[in-house]
Amino acid sequence: MEESLISVVIPTYKRPPPMVKRALESVINQSYKNIEIIVVDDSPADFAERGAVEATIKSLNDRRVSYIKHEQNMGGCAARNTGIEASRGKFIAFLDDDDEWLPEKLHKQMAKMTGPSIGIVYCGYKIFDATTQTTRLIPGQNLVGSVFDDLILSNFIGSTSFVLVRRECFEECGLFDTAMRSSQDHDMWLRISLKYQVNFVDEPLVIYYAHDGERISTNPESKLQGIQAINKKYEDYLNTHRKAKSVRLMMLTPFYLLLGDRRKTIAIYWQSVKLAPFAVKRNLAYLKYIAKFFFSVKH
């Protein structure tokens, strides 16, 4: 039986050539061979190493690899959309330019694409901490089937590097929303999960590289906007699901705190508590977090 074509989209932005090469080689070395690889360079035209990145890609001498340059920086989601639009595969996967796949990633995910109702197959992963130079396994939640009700509570599917997506999902549900400043992957998985089932490979197939800048205090305004955008898109659903609305509101509080809006933090906190007063453990945990933050700032 002939293998279906998988298109692998790798957006890259101002990365050193060795890092891009590492990501690319992890795709080239997949046990699943019927692939095309589309590198979309979203670096600005004045990025000093842009030519070196292109030369590195060409030096791999693999005809399955194509290279597309944006004329100006448009953002990671726009780069993914460019790759989707240029792709030919029945299935589409994504790899961030600083991550890498283990060799069986695509093969094992394809085995879980068991029928046309499956739109996404996600997988487990390991995190490599750039600060401590250590790797740790992140256990998966193993949520499968119709997952929207769980997915609205948290993005357990995770990064774009972890998924294999049926092409028709993008044709049916649209592309990544470039108007959002964060949570674009979560938004995309939510849209797909409304129409398709989800499956899971319960083993780590990706090495996800965590960098120093990846923490809650980084770009709180963008993260707040992403949560708010999802809340707005699913406002009708949230208005009829008190627990989900409570969770989505509580997500906002750390970012209002970081932006210095204490009044808004407290108002949103109590609004969330009123919707789910019996979520005592969660409500107390957030209250302690808020109190600790207030105390630390005061002193």
VEXMAR-205785 format. One record per residue (C-alpha): chain; x, y, z negated; residue in three letters; residue number from 1. Coordinates in Angstrom, 3 decimals. Each point is the difference from the previous one (the first is absolute). Example, Ala and Ser with C-alpha at 12.3 -4.5 7.8 and 13.67 -1.06 7.14 Angstrom:
2
<seza ch="A" u="12.300" v="-4.500" w="-7.800" aa="ALA" i="1"/>
<seza ch="A" u="1.370" v="3.440" w="0.660" aa="SER" i="2"/>
END
This chain:
299
<seza ch="A" u="0.000" v="0.000" w="0.000" aa="MET" i="1"/>
<seza ch="A" u="1.417" v="3.371" w="1.057" aa="GLU" i="2"/>
<seza ch="A" u="0.717" v="2.464" w="-2.799" aa="GLU" i="3"/>
<seza ch="A" u="-1.988" v="3.243" w="0.045" aa="SER" i="4"/>
<seza ch="A" u="2.033" v="3.154" w="0.515" aa="LEU" i="5"/>
<seza ch="A" u="0.676" v="2.001" w="-3.160" aa="ILE" i="6"/>
<seza ch="A" u="0.963" v="3.658" w="0.346" aa="SER" i="7"/>
<seza ch="A" u="2.287" v="1.255" w="-2.756" aa="VAL" i="8"/>
<seza ch="A" u="0.009" v="3.766" w="-0.518" aa="VAL" i="9"/>
<seza ch="A" u="2.972" v="1.539" w="-1.830" aa="ILE" i="10"/>
<seza ch="A" u="-0.325" v="3.732" w="-0.686" aa="PRO" i="11"/>
<seza ch="A" u="3.306" v="1.631" w="-0.870" aa="THR" i="12"/>
<seza ch="A" u="0.826" v="3.416" w="-1.430" aa="TYR" i="13"/>
<seza ch="A" u="3.514" v="1.321" w="-0.644" aa="LYS" i="14"/>
<seza ch="A" u="1.449" v="-3.355" w="-1.013" aa="ARG" i="15"/>
<seza ch="A" u="3.669" v="-0.980" w="0.408" aa="PRO" i="16"/>
<seza ch="A" u="0.531" v="-2.432" w="2.887" aa="PRO" i="17"/>
<seza ch="A" u="1.087" v="-2.949" w="-2.234" aa="PRO" i="18"/>
<seza ch="A" u="-3.304" v="0.158" w="-1.886" aa="MET" i="19"/>
<seza ch="A" u="-2.044" v="0.023" w="3.205" aa="VAL" i="20"/>
<seza ch="A" u="2.111" v="-2.885" w="1.303" aa="LYS" i="21"/>
<seza ch="A" u="-0.668" v="-2.029" w="-3.161" aa="ARG" i="22"/>
<seza ch="A" u="-3.757" v="0.422" w="0.420" aa="ALA" i="23"/>
<seza ch="A" u="0.138" v="-0.811" w="3.709" aa="LEU" i="24"/>
<seza ch="A" u="2.108" v="-3.112" w="-0.451" aa="GLU" i="25"/>
<seza ch="A" u="-2.442" v="-1.330" w="-2.588" aa="SER" i="26"/>
<seza ch="A" u="-2.673" v="0.121" w="2.719" aa="VAL" i="27"/>
<seza ch="A" u="2.208" v="-1.368" w="2.771" aa="ILE" i="28"/>
<seza ch="A" u="0.887" v="-2.940" w="-2.267" aa="ASN" i="29"/>
<seza ch="A" u="-3.612" v="-1.009" w="-0.630" aa="GLN" i="30"/>
<seza ch="A" u="-0.775" v="-3.677" w="0.566" aa="SER" i="31"/>
<seza ch="A" u="-3.080" v="1.193" w="1.921" aa="TYR" i="32"/>
<seza ch="A" u="1.490" v="0.990" w="3.358" aa="LYS" i="33"/>
<seza ch="A" u="-2.824" v="1.382" w="2.164" aa="ASN" i="34"/>
<seza ch="A" u="0.345" v="3.587" w="-1.133" aa="ILE" i="35"/>
<seza ch="A" u="0.552" v="3.471" w="1.371" aa="GLU" i="36"/>
<seza ch="A" u="1.693" v="2.595" w="-2.190" aa="ILE" i="37"/>
<seza ch="A" u="-0.856" v="3.678" w="0.348" aa="ILE" i="38"/>
<seza ch="A" u="2.258" v="2.447" w="-1.832" aa="VAL" i="39"/>
<seza ch="A" u="-1.582" v="3.447" w="-0.256" aa="VAL" i="40"/>
<seza ch="A" u="2.547" v="2.669" w="-0.923" aa="ASP" i="41"/>
<seza ch="A" u="-1.757" v="2.827" w="-1.833" aa="ASP" i="42"/>
<seza ch="A" u="3.215" v="1.825" w="-0.917" aa="SER" i="43"/>
<seza ch="A" u="0.309" v="3.657" w="1.011" aa="PRO" i="44"/>
<seza ch="A" u="1.920" v="0.685" w="3.188" aa="ALA" i="45"/>
<seza ch="A" u="2.863" v="1.563" w="-1.981" aa="ASP" i="46"/>
<seza ch="A" u="0.589" v="-3.093" w="-2.176" aa="PHE" i="47"/>
<seza ch="A" u="3.735" v="-0.588" w="0.415" aa="ALA" i="48"/>
<seza ch="A" u="-0.203" v="-3.809" w="0.107" aa="GLU" i="49"/>
<seza ch="A" u="-2.942" v="-0.322" w="2.364" aa="ARG" i="50"/>
<seza ch="A" u="2.249" v="-0.938" w="2.897" aa="GLY" i="51"/>
<seza ch="A" u="1.862" v="-2.511" w="-2.167" aa="ALA" i="52"/>
<seza ch="A" u="-3.295" v="-1.625" w="-1.017" aa="VAL" i="53"/>
<seza ch="A" u="-1.004" v="-0.371" w="3.647" aa="GLU" i="54"/>
<seza ch="A" u="3.439" v="-1.399" w="0.880" aa="ALA" i="55"/>
<seza ch="A" u="-0.225" v="-2.503" w="-2.866" aa="THR" i="56"/>
<seza ch="A" u="-3.369" v="-1.225" w="1.254" aa="ILE" i="57"/>
<seza ch="A" u="1.310" v="-0.405" w="3.541" aa="LYS" i="58"/>
<seza ch="A" u="3.114" v="-1.815" w="-1.253" aa="SER" i="59"/>
<seza ch="A" u="-2.188" v="-2.840" w="-1.290" aa="LEU" i="60"/>
<seza ch="A" u="-0.660" v="-0.808" w="3.661" aa="ASN" i="61"/>
<seza ch="A" u="-3.420" v="-1.533" w="-0.613" aa="ASP" i="62"/>
<seza ch="A" u="-2.492" v="0.623" w="2.780" aa="ARG" i="63"/>
<seza ch="A" u="-2.877" v="-0.385" w="-2.465" aa="ARG" i="64"/>
<seza ch="A" u="0.998" v="3.318" w="-1.592" aa="VAL" i="65"/>
<seza ch="A" u="-1.254" v="3.339" w="1.332" aa="SER" i="66"/>
<seza ch="A" u="0.791" v="3.475" w="-1.322" aa="TYR" i="67"/>
<seza ch="A" u="-2.352" v="2.999" w="-0.025" aa="ILE" i="68"/>
<seza ch="A" u="1.013" v="3.496" w="-1.103" aa="LYS" i="69"/>
<seza ch="A" u="-2.393" v="2.619" w="-1.319" aa="HIS" i="70"/>
<seza ch="A" u="0.935" v="3.455" w="1.228" aa="GLU" i="71"/>
<seza ch="A" u="-0.594" v="1.332" w="-3.517" aa="GLN" i="72"/>
<seza ch="A" u="-0.615" v="-1.434" w="-3.446" aa="ASN" i="73"/>
<seza ch="A" u="-3.662" v="-1.068" w="-0.254" aa="MET" i="74"/>
<seza ch="A" u="0.013" v="-2.230" w="-3.098" aa="GLY" i="75"/>
<seza ch="A" u="0.128" v="-3.722" w="-0.666" aa="GLY" i="76"/>
<seza ch="A" u="-3.664" v="-0.646" w="0.758" aa="CYS" i="77"/>
<seza ch="A" u="0.212" v="1.793" w="3.337" aa="ALA" i="78"/>
<seza ch="A" u="3.049" v="-2.144" w="0.814" aa="ALA" i="79"/>
<seza ch="A" u="-1.937" v="-3.170" w="-0.857" aa="ARG" i="80"/>
<seza ch="A" u="-2.875" v="1.178" w="2.177" aa="ASN" i="81"/>
<seza ch="A" u="2.415" v="0.636" w="2.874" aa="THR" i="82"/>
<seza ch="A" u="1.273" v="-3.556" w="-0.396" aa="GLY" i="83"/>
<seza ch="A" u="-3.508" v="-1.467" w="-0.095" aa="ILE" i="84"/>
<seza ch="A" u="-0.976" v="1.874" w="3.158" aa="GLU" i="85"/>
<seza ch="A" u="3.151" v="-1.201" w="1.799" aa="ALA" i="86"/>
<seza ch="A" u="-0.395" v="-3.615" w="-1.134" aa="SER" i="87"/>
<seza ch="A" u="-1.311" v="-3.002" w="1.932" aa="ARG" i="88"/>
<seza ch="A" u="-0.290" v="-2.639" w="-2.716" aa="GLY" i="89"/>
<seza ch="A" u="-3.139" v="-1.755" w="-1.208" aa="LYS" i="90"/>
<seza ch="A" u="1.374" v="0.576" w="-3.508" aa="PHE" i="91"/>
<seza ch="A" u="1.916" v="2.957" w="-1.402" aa="ILE" i="92"/>
<seza ch="A" u="2.465" v="0.163" w="-2.886" aa="ALA" i="93"/>
<seza ch="A" u="1.940" v="2.920" w="-1.446" aa="PHE" i="94"/>
<seza ch="A" u="3.387" v="0.285" w="-1.636" aa="LEU" i="95"/>
<seza ch="A" u="1.287" v="3.100" w="-1.748" aa="ASP" i="96"/>
<seza ch="A" u="3.528" v="0.807" w="1.123" aa="ASP" i="97"/>
<seza ch="A" u="1.478" v="-0.506" w="-3.483" aa="ASP" i="98"/>
<seza ch="A" u="-1.671" v="-3.362" w="-0.714" aa="ASP" i="99"/>
<seza ch="A" u="0.702" v="-3.462" w="1.369" aa="GLU" i="100"/>
<seza ch="A" u="-1.907" v="-3.198" w="0.668" aa="TRP" i="101"/>
<seza ch="A" u="0.942" v="-3.535" w="-0.924" aa="LEU" i="102"/>
<seza ch="A" u="0.284" v="-2.300" w="3.055" aa="PRO" i="103"/>
<seza ch="A" u="-3.335" v="-1.848" w="-0.435" aa="GLU" i="104"/>
<seza ch="A" u="-2.130" v="3.109" w="-0.549" aa="LYS" i="105"/>
<seza ch="A" u="-1.912" v="0.108" w="3.278" aa="LEU" i="106"/>
<seza ch="A" u="-0.219" v="-3.783" w="0.364" aa="HIS" i="107"/>
<seza ch="A" u="-1.589" v="-0.432" w="-3.428" aa="LYS" i="108"/>
<seza ch="A" u="-2.378" v="2.907" w="0.462" aa="GLN" i="109"/>
<seza ch="A" u="-1.159" v="-1.290" w="3.386" aa="MET" i="110"/>
<seza ch="A" u="-0.840" v="-3.321" w="-1.671" aa="ALA" i="111"/>
<seza ch="A" u="-2.457" v="1.930" w="-2.200" aa="LYS" i="112"/>
<seza ch="A" u="-1.711" v="1.674" w="2.982" aa="MET" i="113"/>
<seza ch="A" u="-2.482" v="-2.863" w="-0.018" aa="THR" i="114"/>
<seza ch="A" u="-2.811" v="1.589" w="2.011" aa="GLY" i="115"/>
<seza ch="A" u="-1.301" v="3.203" w="1.608" aa="PRO" i="116"/>
<seza ch="A" u="-1.553" v="1.163" w="-3.279" aa="SER" i="117"/>
<seza ch="A" u="3.480" v="0.416" w="-1.551" aa="ILE" i="118"/>
<seza ch="A" u="1.213" v="3.545" w="0.650" aa="GLY" i="119"/>
<seza ch="A" u="2.965" v="0.308" w="-2.377" aa="ILE" i="120"/>
<seza ch="A" u="2.456" v="-2.477" w="-1.461" aa="VAL" i="121"/>
<seza ch="A" u="2.190" v="1.500" w="-2.710" aa="TYR" i="122"/>
<seza ch="A" u="2.790" v="-1.627" w="-1.985" aa="CYS" i="123"/>
<seza ch="A" u="2.071" v="0.075" w="-3.162" aa="GLY" i="124"/>
<seza ch="A" u="3.241" v="1.942" w="-0.195" aa="TYR" i="125"/>
<seza ch="A" u="3.132" v="0.712" w="-1.972" aa="LYS" i="126"/>
<seza ch="A" u="1.068" v="3.472" w="-1.070" aa="ILE" i="127"/>
<seza ch="A" u="3.642" v="0.994" w="0.253" aa="PHE" i="128"/>
<seza ch="A" u="0.714" v="2.860" w="-2.403" aa="ASP" i="129"/>
<seza ch="A" u="2.617" v="2.278" w="1.529" aa="ALA" i="130"/>
<seza ch="A" u="0.870" v="1.495" w="-3.394" aa="THR" i="131"/>
<seza ch="A" u="0.654" v="-3.232" w="-1.905" aa="THR" i="132"/>
<seza ch="A" u="0.955" v="-2.091" w="3.060" aa="GLN" i="133"/>
<seza ch="A" u="-2.359" v="-2.743" w="-1.176" aa="THR" i="134"/>
<seza ch="A" u="-2.800" v="-1.941" w="1.694" aa="THR" i="135"/>
<seza ch="A" u="-3.222" v="-1.052" w="-1.678" aa="ARG" i="136"/>
<seza ch="A" u="-2.968" v="-2.024" w="1.221" aa="LEU" i="137"/>
<seza ch="A" u="-3.401" v="1.690" w="0.016" aa="ILE" i="138"/>
<seza ch="A" u="-2.796" v="-2.543" w="-0.558" aa="PRO" i="139"/>
<seza ch="A" u="-2.891" v="0.296" w="2.451" aa="GLY" i="140"/>
<seza ch="A" u="-3.636" v="0.322" w="-1.039" aa="GLN" i="141"/>
<seza ch="A" u="-1.104" v="-2.652" w="2.505" aa="ASN" i="142"/>
<seza ch="A" u="-3.270" v="1.772" w="0.791" aa="LEU" i="143"/>
<seza ch="A" u="-1.461" v="-1.281" w="3.265" aa="VAL" i="144"/>
<seza ch="A" u="-3.215" v="0.073" w="2.015" aa="GLY" i="145"/>
<seza ch="A" u="-2.264" v="3.035" w="-0.270" aa="SER" i="146"/>
<seza ch="A" u="2.166" v="2.183" w="-2.208" aa="VAL" i="147"/>
<seza ch="A" u="-1.344" v="3.551" w="0.360" aa="PHE" i="148"/>
<seza ch="A" u="-1.451" v="0.134" w="-3.530" aa="ASP" i="149"/>
<seza ch="A" u="3.409" v="-0.927" w="-1.455" aa="ASP" i="150"/>
<seza ch="A" u="2.042" v="1.994" w="2.490" aa="LEU" i="151"/>
<seza ch="A" u="-1.721" v="3.303" w="-0.792" aa="ILE" i="152"/>
<seza ch="A" u="1.274" v="-0.405" w="-3.585" aa="LEU" i="153"/>
<seza ch="A" u="3.663" v="-0.434" w="0.996" aa="SER" i="154"/>
<seza ch="A" u="2.090" v="-0.523" w="3.109" aa="ASN" i="155"/>
<seza ch="A" u="1.007" v="-3.579" w="-0.781" aa="PHE" i="156"/>
<seza ch="A" u="0.747" v="-0.622" w="3.705" aa="ILE" i="157"/>
<seza ch="A" u="2.793" v="2.540" w="-0.281" aa="GLY" i="158"/>
<seza ch="A" u="2.483" v="1.380" w="2.494" aa="SER" i="159"/>
<seza ch="A" u="-0.330" v="-0.230" w="3.767" aa="THR" i="160"/>
<seza ch="A" u="3.129" v="-2.208" w="-0.077" aa="SER" i="161"/>
<seza ch="A" u="-2.045" v="-2.772" w="-1.660" aa="PHE" i="162"/>
<seza ch="A" u="-2.814" v="-0.450" w="2.530" aa="VAL" i="163"/>
<seza ch="A" u="-0.817" v="-1.749" w="3.242" aa="LEU" i="164"/>
<seza ch="A" u="-3.076" v="1.560" w="1.618" aa="VAL" i="165"/>
<seza ch="A" u="-2.260" v="-1.229" w="2.781" aa="ARG" i="166"/>
<seza ch="A" u="0.198" v="2.531" w="2.826" aa="ARG" i="167"/>
<seza ch="A" u="-3.754" v="0.373" w="0.362" aa="GLU" i="168"/>
<seza ch="A" u="-0.138" v="1.366" w="-3.559" aa="CYS" i="169"/>
<seza ch="A" u="1.552" v="3.240" w="1.244" aa="PHE" i="170"/>
<seza ch="A" u="-2.327" v="0.045" w="3.008" aa="GLU" i="171"/>
<seza ch="A" u="-3.016" v="-0.463" w="-2.292" aa="GLU" i="172"/>
<seza ch="A" u="1.078" v="2.065" w="-3.009" aa="CYS" i="173"/>
<seza ch="A" u="2.280" v="2.681" w="1.459" aa="GLY" i="174"/>
<seza ch="A" u="3.660" v="0.813" w="-0.575" aa="LEU" i="175"/>
<seza ch="A" u="1.811" v="1.366" w="-3.056" aa="PHE" i="176"/>
<seza ch="A" u="-1.444" v="3.322" w="-1.171" aa="ASP" i="177"/>
<seza ch="A" u="2.728" v="2.580" w="0.607" aa="THR" i="178"/>
<seza ch="A" u="-1.981" v="2.711" w="-1.811" aa="ALA" i="179"/>
<seza ch="A" u="0.618" v="-1.766" w="-3.317" aa="MET" i="180"/>
<seza ch="A" u="3.167" v="0.907" w="-1.900" aa="ARG" i="181"/>
<seza ch="A" u="0.230" v="-3.320" w="-1.880" aa="SER" i="182"/>
<seza ch="A" u="-1.898" v="-3.293" w="-0.480" aa="SER" i="183"/>
<seza ch="A" u="-0.351" v="-0.388" w="3.777" aa="GLN" i="184"/>
<seza ch="A" u="0.767" v="-3.716" w="-0.214" aa="ASP" i="185"/>
<seza ch="A" u="-2.623" v="-0.512" w="-2.733" aa="HIS" i="186"/>
<seza ch="A" u="-2.554" v="1.871" w="2.103" aa="ASP" i="187"/>
<seza ch="A" u="0.778" v="-2.170" w="3.030" aa="MET" i="188"/>
<seza ch="A" u="-0.356" v="-3.260" w="-1.931" aa="TRP" i="189"/>
<seza ch="A" u="-3.295" v="1.203" w="-1.481" aa="LEU" i="190"/>
<seza ch="A" u="-1.430" v="0.748" w="3.431" aa="ARG" i="191"/>
<seza ch="A" u="1.057" v="-3.386" w="1.312" aa="ILE" i="192"/>
<seza ch="A" u="-1.298" v="-1.841" w="-3.079" aa="SER" i="193"/>
<seza ch="A" u="-3.498" v="1.346" w="0.637" aa="LEU" i="194"/>
<seza ch="A" u="-0.143" v="-2.002" w="3.239" aa="LYS" i="195"/>
<seza ch="A" u="2.536" v="-2.820" w="-0.392" aa="TYR" i="196"/>
<seza ch="A" u="1.166" v="-2.610" w="-2.473" aa="GLN" i="197"/>
<seza ch="A" u="3.451" v="0.066" w="-1.600" aa="VAL" i="198"/>
<seza ch="A" u="2.412" v="-2.886" w="-0.615" aa="ASN" i="199"/>
<seza ch="A" u="3.227" v="-0.296" w="-1.995" aa="PHE" i="200"/>
<seza ch="A" u="3.329" v="-1.864" w="0.077" aa="VAL" i="201"/>
<seza ch="A" u="0.864" v="-0.629" w="-3.631" aa="ASP" i="202"/>
<seza ch="A" u="3.769" v="0.290" w="0.243" aa="GLU" i="203"/>
<seza ch="A" u="2.458" v="2.870" w="0.453" aa="PRO" i="204"/>
<seza ch="A" u="0.681" v="0.602" w="3.690" aa="LEU" i="205"/>
<seza ch="A" u="1.211" v="3.616" w="-0.154" aa="VAL" i="206"/>
<seza ch="A" u="2.800" v="1.796" w="-1.821" aa="ILE" i="207"/>
<seza ch="A" u="-1.327" v="3.436" w="-0.885" aa="TYR" i="208"/>
<seza ch="A" u="2.694" v="2.562" w="-0.782" aa="TYR" i="209"/>
<seza ch="A" u="-0.969" v="2.403" w="-2.804" aa="ALA" i="210"/>
<seza ch="A" u="1.895" v="3.281" w="-0.042" aa="HIS" i="211"/>
<seza ch="A" u="0.634" v="2.576" w="-2.711" aa="ASP" i="212"/>
<seza ch="A" u="-2.718" v="2.326" w="1.312" aa="GLY" i="213"/>
<seza ch="A" u="-2.814" v="-2.541" w="-0.235" aa="GLU" i="214"/>
<seza ch="A" u="-1.711" v="0.826" w="-3.287" aa="ARG" i="215"/>
<seza ch="A" u="-3.263" v="1.515" w="-1.152" aa="ILE" i="216"/>
<seza ch="A" u="1.544" v="3.472" w="-0.396" aa="SER" i="217"/>
<seza ch="A" u="0.994" v="0.192" w="3.671" aa="THR" i="218"/>
<seza ch="A" u="-2.385" v="2.117" w="2.109" aa="ASN" i="219"/>
<seza ch="A" u="-2.946" v="-0.077" w="-2.449" aa="PRO" i="220"/>
<seza ch="A" u="-1.955" v="2.418" w="2.197" aa="GLU" i="221"/>
<seza ch="A" u="0.217" v="-2.332" w="3.013" aa="SER" i="222"/>
<seza ch="A" u="-0.927" v="-3.037" w="-2.090" aa="LYS" i="223"/>
<seza ch="A" u="-2.946" v="1.852" w="-1.511" aa="LEU" i="224"/>
<seza ch="A" u="-1.207" v="0.967" w="3.480" aa="GLN" i="225"/>
<seza ch="A" u="0.185" v="-3.618" w="1.160" aa="GLY" i="226"/>
<seza ch="A" u="-2.137" v="-1.260" w="-2.895" aa="ILE" i="227"/>
<seza ch="A" u="-2.492" v="2.824" w="0.500" aa="GLN" i="228"/>
<seza ch="A" u="-0.238" v="-0.726" w="3.733" aa="ALA" i="229"/>
<seza ch="A" u="-0.915" v="-3.637" w="-0.648" aa="ILE" i="230"/>
<seza ch="A" u="-2.499" v="1.043" w="-2.679" aa="ASN" i="231"/>
<seza ch="A" u="-1.621" v="2.341" w="2.528" aa="LYS" i="232"/>
<seza ch="A" u="-0.108" v="-2.599" w="2.776" aa="LYS" i="233"/>
<seza ch="A" u="-1.718" v="-2.528" w="-2.249" aa="TYR" i="234"/>
<seza ch="A" u="-2.096" v="2.463" w="-1.988" aa="GLU" i="235"/>
<seza ch="A" u="-3.295" v="-1.792" w="0.739" aa="ASP" i="236"/>
<seza ch="A" u="1.428" v="-3.333" w="-1.165" aa="TYR" i="237"/>
<seza ch="A" u="1.516" v="1.497" w="-3.144" aa="LEU" i="238"/>
<seza ch="A" u="-3.244" v="1.742" w="-0.929" aa="ASN" i="239"/>
<seza ch="A" u="-1.702" v="-3.407" w="-0.209" aa="THR" i="240"/>
<seza ch="A" u="2.906" v="-1.867" w="-1.671" aa="HIS" i="241"/>
<seza ch="A" u="0.708" v="1.571" w="-3.405" aa="ARG" i="242"/>
<seza ch="A" u="3.017" v="-2.147" w="-0.883" aa="LYS" i="243"/>
<seza ch="A" u="1.730" v="0.707" w="3.307" aa="ALA" i="244"/>
<seza ch="A" u="-0.698" v="3.726" w="-0.262" aa="LYS" i="245"/>
<seza ch="A" u="1.352" v="0.022" w="-3.550" aa="SER" i="246"/>
<seza ch="A" u="3.218" v="-1.701" w="1.119" aa="VAL" i="247"/>
<seza ch="A" u="0.448" v="2.302" w="2.997" aa="ARG" i="248"/>
<seza ch="A" u="-0.508" v="3.094" w="-2.180" aa="LEU" i="249"/>
<seza ch="A" u="2.414" v="-1.227" w="-2.663" aa="MET" i="250"/>
<seza ch="A" u="2.664" v="-0.389" w="2.712" aa="MET" i="251"/>
<seza ch="A" u="-0.029" v="3.782" w="0.389" aa="LEU" i="252"/>
<seza ch="A" u="0.931" v="0.855" w="-3.591" aa="THR" i="253"/>
<seza ch="A" u="3.794" v="-0.637" w="0.109" aa="PRO" i="254"/>
<seza ch="A" u="0.356" v="2.252" w="3.031" aa="PHE" i="255"/>
<seza ch="A" u="-2.056" v="2.850" w="-1.447" aa="TYR" i="256"/>
<seza ch="A" u="2.234" v="-0.309" w="-3.075" aa="LEU" i="257"/>
<seza ch="A" u="3.155" v="0.262" w="2.076" aa="LEU" i="258"/>
<seza ch="A" u="-1.419" v="3.033" w="1.797" aa="LEU" i="259"/>
<seza ch="A" u="-0.577" v="1.682" w="-3.372" aa="GLY" i="260"/>
<seza ch="A" u="-3.801" v="0.109" w="0.181" aa="ASP" i="261"/>
<seza ch="A" u="-0.903" v="-1.135" w="-3.528" aa="ARG" i="262"/>
<seza ch="A" u="-3.605" v="1.148" w="0.194" aa="ARG" i="263"/>
<seza ch="A" u="-0.626" v="-2.018" w="3.167" aa="LYS" i="264"/>
<seza ch="A" u="1.805" v="-3.010" w="-1.484" aa="THR" i="265"/>
<seza ch="A" u="-2.249" v="-0.070" w="-3.058" aa="ILE" i="266"/>
<seza ch="A" u="-3.178" v="0.633" w="2.018" aa="ALA" i="267"/>
<seza ch="A" u="0.757" v="-2.836" w="2.442" aa="ILE" i="268"/>
<seza ch="A" u="1.000" v="-2.309" w="-2.854" aa="TYR" i="269"/>
<seza ch="A" u="-3.325" v="0.440" w="-1.819" aa="TRP" i="270"/>
<seza ch="A" u="-1.953" v="-0.275" w="3.234" aa="GLN" i="271"/>
<seza ch="A" u="1.689" v="-3.365" w="0.597" aa="SER" i="272"/>
<seza ch="A" u="-0.591" v="-1.180" w="-3.582" aa="VAL" i="273"/>
<seza ch="A" u="-3.714" v="0.831" w="0.186" aa="LYS" i="274"/>
<seza ch="A" u="-0.335" v="-2.195" w="3.091" aa="LEU" i="275"/>
<seza ch="A" u="1.733" v="-2.973" w="-1.671" aa="ALA" i="276"/>
<seza ch="A" u="-0.118" v="0.479" w="-3.794" aa="PRO" i="277"/>
<seza ch="A" u="0.580" v="-3.691" w="-0.693" aa="PHE" i="278"/>
<seza ch="A" u="3.350" v="-0.050" w="1.837" aa="ALA" i="279"/>
<seza ch="A" u="1.489" v="0.702" w="-3.420" aa="VAL" i="280"/>
<seza ch="A" u="3.513" v="-1.333" w="0.592" aa="LYS" i="281"/>
<seza ch="A" u="0.449" v="1.995" w="3.210" aa="ARG" i="282"/>
<seza ch="A" u="-1.562" v="3.161" w="-1.421" aa="ASN" i="283"/>
<seza ch="A" u="2.255" v="-0.097" w="-3.072" aa="LEU" i="284"/>
<seza ch="A" u="3.090" v="-0.658" w="2.124" aa="ALA" i="285"/>
<seza ch="A" u="-0.667" v="3.087" w="2.125" aa="TYR" i="286"/>
<seza ch="A" u="-0.831" v="2.075" w="-3.079" aa="LEU" i="287"/>
<seza ch="A" u="3.341" v="-0.964" w="-1.568" aa="LYS" i="288"/>
<seza ch="A" u="1.783" v="0.848" w="3.262" aa="TYR" i="289"/>
<seza ch="A" u="-1.663" v="3.424" w="0.134" aa="ILE" i="290"/>
<seza ch="A" u="0.695" v="0.721" w="-3.682" aa="ALA" i="291"/>
<seza ch="A" u="3.640" v="-1.053" w="0.349" aa="LYS" i="292"/>
<seza ch="A" u="0.392" v="2.247" w="3.039" aa="PHE" i="293"/>
<seza ch="A" u="-1.563" v="2.985" w="-1.792" aa="PHE" i="294"/>
<seza ch="A" u="2.257" v="-0.557" w="-3.023" aa="PHE" i="295"/>
<seza ch="A" u="3.188" v="-0.358" w="2.069" aa="SER" i="296"/>
<seza ch="A" u="-0.708" v="3.183" w="1.961" aa="VAL" i="297"/>
<seza ch="A" u="-0.829" v="1.923" w="-3.180" aa="LYS" i="298"/>
<seza ch="A" u="3.313" v="-1.010" w="-1.557" aa="HIS" i="299"/>
END
